[in-house]
Amino acid sequence: MTNELNPSKRLLMGPGPSDVHPRVLRAMTTPLLGHLDPEFLKLMNETKDLLKVVFQTENKLTIPMSGTGSAGMETVFVNLVEPGDTVIVGVNGLFGQRMVDVAERCGATVIEVTAPWGEIIEPTAIEKALKQNPSTKLVAVVHAETSTGVMQPLKELSKIVHVHNALFVCDMVTSIGGIPTEIDDNDVDAAYSGTQKCLSAPPGLAPVTFNHRALEAMANRKTKVQSWYLDLSMIQNYWNDERFYHHTAPITMVYSLREALRIILEEGLENVYARHKRFGTALHSGLEAMGLELLVKKEHRLYQLTSVLIPNGVNDLEVRKQLLAKYGLEIGGGLGELKGKVWRIGLMGYNATQTNVTQFLAALEDVLREQGFECKPGAGLLAANESIKEQVTV
């Protein structure tokens, strides 16, 4: 017989999943209800209402899809894109590339607007592509690019897209609960996210939201949605008052999302955003004080996900192995063209604390010294603490 499940204690400071809030874990031990039980239907309504507030939208069709963030991505594309449609995708990291792949699988003609990994997609580049492709149905960008740590500005892009009568779609997997999403204020037509990052819940649900323009596009489809499982024309009838059975909802995951959203709103959205900014900025200051270089320019850095360039002569995998072995601390390596070139450090949701900033910087200094990297002892901690003090007094 195999041993009882007893995983080692970890501090998850990679690009996700992040540590789950203890209250969320407790909520997941709640006994199951049936997916059509009147009590569960009430919880579904509560979860939808909470999700709208955290997504910063009044969109009626704002629901969690069964599956991880990638299921959210597929949901948006399979419902909005038909064979022969022209789609423009901003590609400045791995997750832009994934949107290209999914859109092509929907039968779309995909126009890629690229930028170097670590930089934003320039609005002028999107505008140029729209002028060259006037029949474009949809433009998609990644709001918080998990592979690089770039925060993409949205408002100007949204205005350009809508002037050209296209839909504006955003990947917000690493955004929600960490930085303002402002779906309505940014006039985003459809967006998708995940539960395992700044929401501090386990992976397993993908929040999505669609506004009136997106709903109109779905209503005017000429072909069936290619995925039965992700077809919103059926799924929304389970999540609205009609309650038509589609598939068995992941009951425990809905419990977890409801509690995660409750925790965020108890703290207050603005306070949550300020906390991520305070400790993310402190981490940036600490890393730079150690003599490390960050991938993304200051004005476009995410607070919840930071990419730091690996110094010459330092072994990427060995550092990550030692952080895990000595301190039980997990960070992420680079993906795609950044593989072996950066480390990705997450301060997401429940993990965005001064304790974790301090622990990580101290552990990293120790492990880097073992690799022969020289930095002034304690410089990172001192800079991080000074950053936090400055922000508190402002």
Summary of the structure (lengths in Angstrom):
residues: 394
radius of gyration: 21.3
end to end distance: 58.7
largest distance: 64.6
contacts: 1401
relative contact order: 0.16
helix: 44%
strand: 15%
